[in-house]
Amino acid sequence: MENSRKQFSLPPQHPPPLSKQGCRRQIILLWIFTFIVFLSLLLNAGIVTSCASVRFHKPMLLYISISSLADACWGIVGISCILNNTIAHRIEITFAECLLQMFCCHCAVVHQFLSTWIMYVDRHCAVFWPYTYVALMANRRGALKLVFAVEILAFFLSISYPMVSMFLEFCNDSAIVQDSFCLFTTVARSSCGSSSIATASLVVVFSFVFGLTGFTALYSTYCIIWKCRNSSKESNVKALHTCLTQLMVTSLQFIFCILIVVMKKILKRPSDGLFLDLFATVTPGTVNPLIFGFRTQEIRVVFVKTEGVLHAPSWRDGGQAAMSV
């Protein structure tokens, strides 16, 4: 049977039926994490709105907005897949639906890392080639071109996963996927043919995205700190503040990915797998906007002004207070 007609079963095993208490706990866990995803969407919407309110007058604000959109997309895709497999009790999907899930998941992850990479490139160029940087980024055209180029790169890197999966061979009309999501690694393990070449080709893609981001982060940060060692104290503090903000985001991205992979290997129970999937869904979209919101001055100022407007007394209250005085 052709791959386009295949059925994929989610979740991987056929676990024993849960007790009523176990089902209740699972549902409560699902709705708690769904609420956290909703809050993360509000946080990311606030980040994008704050950057847009100042009309992206700095390229870095545009890149932060792209990163927030990627985090929001990851949360939406992840929680949609999990709720579809649990609350809706839809444990079988077509091969085409599996490929769509695969593309959306990998596209969100690739965008998260490449948007961080843009920030390092932008900061490095601004520090070491300031005049060229100003010329390229004038009227935001340079920033928009860079974002467009990265979007195209992310699309082709992400589409490679479902494209390679279409050439995998499956022995039966249905296959079992070892996760709540249709990721390439789980689909490749479900195939009966040799998938070593396909897996190796996509390991190159995976290594390229992760390696490019990690190397750029370390190299750029080292160069900037080394250059600022003889500068004034104010310049050093500003440089370290910017470096630390982006390093926090990058470090959390790598630690988060490694932690999920390791815990997936250690924990085998279905309930543990569900918790890890939910944790993987909510963490990036919740932590990253908090870091950018607290440590980016332009975003923080907008939030403070908005809070001041919301808590300011109305003109009528002010008039009555003046009359009473």
Sine and cosine of phi, psi and omega as CSV:
sin_phi,cos_phi,sin_psi,cos_psi,sin_omega,cos_omega
0.00,0.00,0.60,-0.80,-0.05,-1.00
-0.94,0.34,0.42,-0.91,-0.03,-1.00
-0.87,0.49,-0.52,0.86,-0.06,-1.00
-0.91,0.41,-0.25,0.97,-0.03,-1.00
-0.95,-0.31,0.14,0.99,-0.06,-1.00
-0.97,0.23,0.42,-0.91,0.07,-1.00
-0.92,-0.39,0.65,-0.76,0.04,-1.00
-0.89,-0.46,0.74,-0.67,-0.05,-1.00
-0.99,-0.14,0.75,-0.66,0.07,-1.00
-0.76,-0.65,0.73,-0.68,0.01,1.00
-0.98,0.18,-0.01,-1.00,-0.18,-0.98
-0.93,0.37,-0.70,0.71,-0.10,-0.99
-0.98,-0.18,0.03,-1.00,0.16,-0.99
-0.92,-0.38,0.99,0.13,-0.10,-0.99
-0.94,0.33,0.36,-0.93,0.05,-1.00
-0.88,0.47,0.51,-0.86,-0.02,-1.00
-0.85,0.53,0.65,-0.76,0.01,-1.00
-0.98,0.19,0.52,-0.85,0.10,-0.99
-0.94,0.34,0.17,-0.99,0.02,-1.00
-0.88,0.48,-0.62,0.79,0.02,-1.00
-0.92,0.39,-0.64,0.77,0.04,-1.00
-0.91,0.42,-0.66,0.75,0.04,-1.00
-0.90,0.44,-0.65,0.76,0.00,-1.00
-0.90,0.44,-0.67,0.74,0.03,-1.00
-0.90,0.44,-0.65,0.76,0.00,-1.00
-0.90,0.45,-0.68,0.73,0.00,-1.00
-0.91,0.42,-0.67,0.74,0.04,-1.00
-0.88,0.48,-0.68,0.73,0.03,-1.00
-0.87,0.49,-0.68,0.74,0.00,-1.00
-0.88,0.47,-0.72,0.70,-0.06,-1.00
-0.95,0.30,-0.51,0.86,0.08,-1.00
-0.89,0.45,-0.74,0.67,-0.01,-1.00
-0.94,0.34,-0.53,0.85,0.08,-1.00
-0.90,0.45,-0.64,0.77,0.05,-1.00
-0.90,0.43,-0.63,0.78,0.04,-1.00
-0.90,0.43,-0.64,0.77,0.06,-1.00
-0.87,0.48,-0.66,0.75,0.03,-1.00
-0.87,0.49,-0.68,0.73,0.05,-1.00
-0.90,0.44,-0.64,0.77,0.01,-1.00
-0.90,0.43,-0.58,0.82,0.06,-1.00
-0.90,0.43,-0.63,0.77,0.06,-1.00
-0.90,0.43,-0.66,0.75,0.02,-1.00
-0.89,0.46,-0.73,0.69,0.00,-1.00
-0.92,0.38,-0.59,0.81,0.08,-1.00
-0.90,0.45,-0.61,0.79,0.06,-1.00
-0.90,0.43,-0.63,0.78,0.04,-1.00
-0.89,0.45,-0.74,0.67,-0.02,-1.00
-0.89,0.45,-0.68,0.73,0.01,-1.00
-0.90,0.44,-0.64,0.77,0.02,-1.00
-0.90,0.44,-0.68,0.73,0.02,-1.00
-0.92,0.39,-0.62,0.78,0.00,-1.00
-0.95,0.32,-0.48,0.88,-0.03,-1.00
-0.92,0.40,-0.44,0.90,0.08,-1.00
-0.98,-0.19,0.25,0.97,0.10,-0.99
0.85,0.53,0.58,0.82,0.07,-1.00
0.75,0.66,0.73,0.69,-0.09,-1.00
-0.92,0.40,-0.21,0.98,0.14,-0.99
-0.85,-0.52,0.68,-0.74,0.02,-1.00
-0.83,0.56,-0.55,0.84,-0.02,-1.00
-0.86,0.50,-0.56,0.83,0.02,-1.00
-0.92,0.40,-0.57,0.82,0.07,-1.00
-0.91,0.41,-0.67,0.75,0.00,-1.00
-0.93,0.37,-0.61,0.79,0.06,-1.00
-0.90,0.44,-0.62,0.78,0.04,-1.00
-0.90,0.44,-0.66,0.75,0.05,-1.00
-0.89,0.46,-0.66,0.75,0.04,-1.00
-0.89,0.45,-0.66,0.76,0.02,-1.00
-0.91,0.41,-0.62,0.79,0.05,-1.00
-0.90,0.44,-0.64,0.77,0.04,-1.00
-0.90,0.43,-0.65,0.76,0.05,-1.00
-0.89,0.45,-0.66,0.75,0.01,-1.00
-0.91,0.42,-0.67,0.74,0.02,-1.00
-0.89,0.45,-0.65,0.76,0.03,-1.00
-0.88,0.48,-0.68,0.73,0.02,-1.00
-0.90,0.44,-0.67,0.74,-0.01,-1.00
-0.91,0.41,-0.72,0.69,-0.01,-1.00
-0.90,0.43,-0.72,0.70,-0.05,-1.00
-0.89,0.45,-0.76,0.65,-0.05,-1.00
-0.94,0.34,-0.50,0.87,0.05,-1.00
-0.91,0.42,-0.68,0.73,0.02,-1.00
-0.90,0.43,-0.68,0.73,-0.05,-1.00
-0.93,0.37,-0.71,0.71,0.01,-1.00
-0.91,0.42,-0.57,0.82,0.03,-1.00
-0.91,0.42,-0.56,0.83,-0.04,-1.00
-1.00,0.05,-0.30,0.96,-0.08,-1.00
-0.93,-0.38,-0.91,0.41,-0.04,-1.00
-0.90,0.44,-0.70,0.72,-0.01,-1.00
-0.99,0.16,-0.17,0.99,0.02,-1.00
0.83,0.56,0.59,0.81,0.02,-1.00
-0.99,-0.17,0.99,-0.12,-0.12,-0.99
-0.99,-0.17,0.03,1.00,0.05,-1.00
-0.79,-0.61,0.73,-0.69,0.07,-1.00
-0.74,-0.67,0.38,-0.92,0.01,-1.00
-0.97,0.24,0.23,-0.97,0.00,-1.00
-0.90,0.44,-0.61,0.79,0.02,-1.00
-0.90,0.43,-0.66,0.75,0.05,-1.00
-0.91,0.42,-0.61,0.79,0.04,-1.00
-0.89,0.45,-0.68,0.74,0.03,-1.00
-0.91,0.42,-0.60,0.80,0.03,-1.00
-0.91,0.42,-0.69,0.72,0.09,-1.00
-0.85,0.52,-0.70,0.72,-0.03,-1.00
-0.87,0.49,-0.72,0.70,0.00,-1.00
-0.89,0.45,-0.72,0.69,-0.04,-1.00
-0.89,0.45,-0.69,0.72,-0.01,-1.00
-0.91,0.42,-0.76,0.65,-0.03,-1.00
-0.93,0.37,-0.56,0.83,0.01,-1.00
-0.90,0.43,-0.67,0.75,0.02,-1.00
-0.90,0.44,-0.68,0.73,-0.01,-1.00
-0.92,0.40,-0.70,0.71,0.01,-1.00
-0.88,0.47,-0.66,0.76,0.03,-1.00
-0.90,0.44,-0.61,0.79,0.02,-1.00
-0.87,0.49,-0.70,0.72,-0.04,-1.00
-0.97,0.25,-0.66,0.75,-0.03,-1.00
-0.94,0.33,-0.53,0.85,0.07,-1.00
-0.92,0.40,-0.57,0.82,0.10,-1.00
-0.93,0.38,-0.63,0.78,0.02,-1.00
-0.88,0.47,-0.63,0.77,0.02,-1.00
-0.86,0.51,-0.65,0.76,-0.02,-1.00
-0.87,0.48,-0.66,0.75,0.02,-1.00
-0.92,0.40,-0.66,0.75,0.02,-1.00
-0.89,0.45,-0.70,0.72,0.00,-1.00
-0.88,0.48,-0.73,0.69,-0.02,-1.00
-0.91,0.42,-0.66,0.76,-0.02,-1.00
-0.90,0.44,-0.71,0.71,0.01,-1.00
-0.91,0.42,-0.63,0.78,-0.02,-1.00
-0.91,0.42,-0.54,0.84,-0.04,-1.00
-0.99,0.13,-0.68,0.73,-0.15,-0.99
-0.99,-0.13,-0.41,0.91,0.05,-1.00
-0.74,-0.67,0.92,0.40,-0.13,-0.99
-0.89,0.46,-0.65,0.76,-0.05,-1.00
-0.94,0.33,-0.69,0.73,0.07,-1.00
-0.89,0.45,-0.62,0.79,0.00,-1.00
-0.89,0.46,-0.71,0.71,0.00,-1.00
-0.89,0.45,-0.64,0.77,0.00,-1.00
-0.92,0.40,-0.66,0.75,-0.02,-1.00
-0.95,0.31,-0.58,0.81,-0.09,-1.00
-1.00,-0.05,0.12,0.99,-0.01,-1.00
-0.88,0.48,0.70,-0.71,0.01,-1.00
0.85,0.53,0.41,0.91,0.08,-1.00
0.90,0.43,0.12,0.99,-0.02,-1.00
-0.93,0.37,-0.67,0.74,0.01,-1.00
-0.89,0.45,-0.66,0.75,0.01,-1.00
-0.91,0.42,-0.67,0.75,0.00,-1.00
-0.91,0.41,-0.62,0.78,0.04,-1.00
-0.91,0.42,-0.66,0.76,0.02,-1.00
-0.91,0.42,-0.67,0.74,0.04,-1.00
-0.89,0.45,-0.67,0.74,0.00,-1.00
-0.89,0.45,-0.68,0.74,0.01,-1.00
-0.89,0.45,-0.65,0.76,0.01,-1.00
-0.93,0.37,-0.59,0.80,0.04,-1.00
-0.89,0.46,-0.68,0.73,0.03,-1.00
-0.90,0.44,-0.70,0.72,0.02,-1.00
-0.88,0.48,-0.70,0.72,0.00,-1.00
-0.89,0.45,-0.61,0.79,0.01,-1.00
-0.90,0.45,-0.73,0.68,-0.05,-1.00
-0.94,0.34,-0.59,0.81,0.07,-1.00
-0.91,0.41,-0.63,0.78,-0.03,-1.00
-0.96,0.28,-0.62,0.78,-0.04,-1.00
-0.94,0.33,-0.31,0.95,0.01,-1.00
-0.91,0.42,-0.49,0.87,-0.01,-1.00
-0.91,0.41,-0.82,0.57,0.05,-1.00
-0.92,0.39,-0.49,0.87,0.01,-1.00
-0.90,0.43,-0.70,0.71,0.03,-1.00
-0.92,0.38,-0.59,0.81,-0.01,-1.00
-0.90,0.44,-0.46,0.89,0.00,-1.00
-0.92,0.40,-0.35,0.94,-0.03,-1.00
-0.99,-0.14,0.04,1.00,0.08,-1.00
-0.96,0.27,0.49,-0.87,0.00,-1.00
-0.97,-0.25,0.71,-0.71,0.03,-1.00
-0.85,-0.53,0.70,-0.71,-0.11,-0.99
-0.98,0.18,-0.49,0.87,-0.09,-1.00
-0.90,-0.44,0.12,-0.99,0.02,-1.00
-0.96,0.29,-0.31,0.95,0.04,-1.00
-0.71,-0.71,0.45,-0.89,0.01,-1.00
-0.70,-0.71,0.43,-0.90,-0.03,-1.00
-0.97,-0.24,0.79,-0.61,0.02,-1.00
-0.99,-0.16,0.70,-0.71,-0.14,-0.99
-1.00,0.05,0.53,0.85,-0.03,-1.00
-0.30,-0.95,0.11,-0.99,0.06,-1.00
-0.98,0.19,-0.27,0.96,0.01,-1.00
-0.90,-0.43,0.43,-0.90,0.13,-0.99
-1.00,0.05,0.99,0.12,0.09,-1.00
-1.00,-0.09,0.34,-0.94,-0.09,-1.00
-0.89,0.45,-0.67,0.75,-0.06,-1.00
-0.88,0.48,-0.65,0.76,-0.01,-1.00
-0.95,0.31,-0.60,0.80,0.04,-1.00
-0.93,0.38,-0.64,0.77,0.01,-1.00
-0.90,0.44,-0.60,0.80,0.04,-1.00
-0.93,0.37,-0.40,0.92,0.00,-1.00
-0.99,0.12,-0.22,0.98,0.00,-1.00
-0.98,0.21,0.43,-0.90,-0.03,-1.00
-0.99,-0.17,-0.25,0.97,0.02,-1.00
-1.00,0.05,-0.01,-1.00,0.02,-1.00
-0.97,0.23,0.87,-0.49,-0.02,-1.00
-0.92,-0.39,0.29,0.96,-0.08,-1.00
-0.91,0.40,-0.65,0.76,-0.01,-1.00
-0.92,0.39,-0.70,0.71,0.01,-1.00
-0.89,0.46,-0.69,0.72,0.00,-1.00
-0.90,0.43,-0.66,0.75,0.00,-1.00
-0.90,0.45,-0.62,0.78,-0.01,-1.00
-0.91,0.42,-0.61,0.80,-0.01,-1.00
-0.99,0.11,-0.35,0.94,0.16,-0.99
-0.90,0.44,-0.57,0.82,0.06,-1.00
-0.89,0.46,-0.69,0.73,0.04,-1.00
-0.89,0.46,-0.73,0.68,0.01,-1.00
-0.86,0.51,-0.73,0.69,-0.02,-1.00
-0.92,0.40,-0.57,0.82,0.01,-1.00
-0.89,0.46,-0.75,0.66,-0.03,-1.00
-0.91,0.42,-0.76,0.65,-0.03,-1.00
-0.93,0.37,-0.70,0.72,-0.02,-1.00
-0.91,0.41,-0.65,0.76,0.01,-1.00
-0.89,0.46,-0.71,0.70,0.00,-1.00
-0.92,0.40,-0.72,0.69,-0.03,-1.00
-0.90,0.43,-0.71,0.71,-0.01,-1.00
-0.90,0.43,-0.70,0.71,0.00,-1.00
-0.88,0.47,-0.64,0.77,0.00,-1.00
-0.88,0.47,-0.75,0.67,-0.04,-1.00
-0.93,0.36,-0.71,0.70,-0.06,-1.00
-0.91,0.41,-0.73,0.68,-0.03,-1.00
-0.90,0.43,-0.69,0.73,0.00,-1.00
-0.89,0.45,-0.68,0.74,0.02,-1.00
-0.88,0.47,-0.71,0.70,-0.03,-1.00
-0.89,0.45,-0.67,0.75,-0.03,-1.00
-0.93,0.37,-0.70,0.72,0.02,-1.00
-0.90,0.44,-0.64,0.77,0.01,-1.00
-0.91,0.41,-0.62,0.78,-0.01,-1.00
-0.94,0.33,-0.57,0.82,-0.08,-1.00
-1.00,0.07,0.07,1.00,-0.10,-0.99
-0.91,0.41,-0.49,0.87,-0.01,-1.00
-0.98,-0.22,0.15,0.99,0.00,-1.00
-1.00,0.10,-0.01,-1.00,0.01,-1.00
-0.94,0.35,0.28,-0.96,-0.01,-1.00
-0.89,0.45,-0.62,0.78,0.00,-1.00
-0.90,0.44,-0.66,0.75,0.02,-1.00
-0.91,0.40,-0.64,0.76,0.03,-1.00
-0.89,0.45,-0.68,0.73,0.00,-1.00
-0.90,0.45,-0.68,0.73,0.00,-1.00
-0.90,0.43,-0.68,0.73,0.00,-1.00
-0.91,0.42,-0.70,0.72,0.01,-1.00
-0.91,0.41,-0.57,0.82,0.02,-1.00
-0.90,0.45,-0.71,0.70,0.01,-1.00
-0.92,0.40,-0.69,0.72,0.00,-1.00
-0.89,0.46,-0.68,0.73,-0.05,-1.00
-0.91,0.41,-0.61,0.79,0.01,-1.00
-0.87,0.50,-0.76,0.65,-0.03,-1.00
-0.95,0.31,-0.57,0.83,0.05,-1.00
-0.91,0.41,-0.57,0.82,0.05,-1.00
-0.88,0.47,-0.71,0.71,0.00,-1.00
-0.90,0.43,-0.72,0.69,-0.03,-1.00
-0.91,0.42,-0.70,0.72,0.00,-1.00
-0.88,0.48,-0.67,0.74,0.02,-1.00
-0.90,0.43,-0.59,0.81,0.04,-1.00
-0.88,0.47,-0.74,0.67,-0.03,-1.00
-0.94,0.33,-0.70,0.72,0.01,-1.00
-0.88,0.48,-0.65,0.76,-0.01,-1.00
-0.89,0.46,-0.73,0.68,-0.01,-1.00
-0.90,0.44,-0.70,0.71,0.00,-1.00
-0.90,0.43,-0.66,0.75,-0.02,-1.00
-0.88,0.47,-0.70,0.72,-0.01,-1.00
-0.90,0.44,-0.69,0.72,-0.01,-1.00
-0.89,0.45,-0.70,0.71,-0.01,-1.00
-0.91,0.41,-0.71,0.71,-0.02,-1.00
-0.92,0.40,-0.53,0.85,0.07,-1.00
-0.90,0.44,-0.55,0.84,0.02,-1.00
-0.96,0.28,-0.55,0.84,-0.08,-1.00
-0.99,0.11,-0.75,0.66,-0.08,-1.00
-1.00,0.02,0.82,-0.58,-0.09,-1.00
-0.92,-0.40,-0.25,0.97,-0.04,-1.00
-0.94,0.34,0.59,-0.81,0.01,-1.00
-0.84,0.54,-0.61,0.79,0.00,-1.00
-0.91,0.42,-0.60,0.80,0.06,-1.00
-0.92,0.40,-0.64,0.77,0.03,-1.00
-0.89,0.46,-0.63,0.77,0.03,-1.00
-0.90,0.45,-0.69,0.73,0.01,-1.00
-0.89,0.45,-0.68,0.73,0.01,-1.00
-0.90,0.44,-0.64,0.77,0.04,-1.00
-0.89,0.46,-0.68,0.73,0.03,-1.00
-0.92,0.40,-0.66,0.75,0.03,-1.00
-0.89,0.46,-0.66,0.75,0.02,-1.00
-0.91,0.41,-0.48,0.88,-0.03,-1.00
-0.97,0.25,-0.66,0.75,-0.17,-0.99
-1.00,-0.03,-0.42,0.91,-0.17,-0.98
-0.90,0.43,-0.80,0.60,-0.06,-1.00
-0.87,0.49,-0.71,0.70,-0.05,-1.00
-0.94,0.34,-0.26,0.97,0.01,-1.00
-0.99,-0.12,-0.66,0.75,-0.09,-1.00
-0.98,0.21,-0.71,0.70,-0.08,-1.00
-0.86,0.51,-0.74,0.68,0.03,-1.00
-0.90,0.44,-0.49,0.87,0.07,-1.00
-0.92,0.40,-0.66,0.75,0.03,-1.00
-0.90,0.43,-0.76,0.65,-0.01,-1.00
-0.91,0.42,-0.61,0.79,-0.04,-1.00
-0.92,0.39,-0.65,0.76,-0.04,-1.00
-0.99,0.16,-0.48,0.88,-0.17,-0.99
-0.95,-0.32,-0.08,1.00,0.05,-1.00
-0.97,-0.23,0.89,-0.46,-0.15,-0.99
-0.88,0.48,-0.70,0.71,-0.05,-1.00
-0.87,0.49,-0.63,0.77,0.01,-1.00
-0.96,0.29,-0.65,0.76,-0.02,-1.00
-0.90,0.44,-0.63,0.78,0.01,-1.00
-0.90,0.44,-0.66,0.75,0.01,-1.00
-0.89,0.45,-0.67,0.74,0.02,-1.00
-0.90,0.44,-0.65,0.76,0.00,-1.00
-0.91,0.42,-0.68,0.73,0.03,-1.00
-0.90,0.45,-0.66,0.75,0.02,-1.00
-0.89,0.45,-0.67,0.74,0.03,-1.00
-0.90,0.43,-0.61,0.79,0.03,-1.00
-0.91,0.41,-0.63,0.78,0.03,-1.00
-0.92,0.40,-0.65,0.76,-0.02,-1.00
-0.92,0.40,-0.53,0.85,-0.05,-1.00
-0.99,-0.11,-0.02,1.00,0.00,-1.00
-0.95,0.30,0.61,-0.79,0.04,-1.00
-0.93,0.36,0.49,-0.87,0.01,-1.00
-0.94,0.34,0.25,-0.97,-0.02,-1.00
-0.92,0.38,-0.48,0.87,0.00,-1.00
-0.94,0.35,-0.69,0.72,0.05,-1.00
-0.88,0.47,-0.62,0.79,0.02,-1.00
-0.91,0.41,-0.64,0.77,0.01,-1.00
-0.91,0.41,-0.67,0.74,0.02,-1.00
-0.90,0.43,-0.62,0.78,0.03,-1.00
-0.90,0.44,-0.64,0.77,0.00,-1.00
-0.91,0.41,-0.64,0.77,0.00,-1.00
-0.91,0.41,-0.62,0.78,-0.01,-1.00
-0.92,0.40,-0.53,0.85,0.05,-1.00
-0.95,0.32,0.00,0.00,0.00,0.00
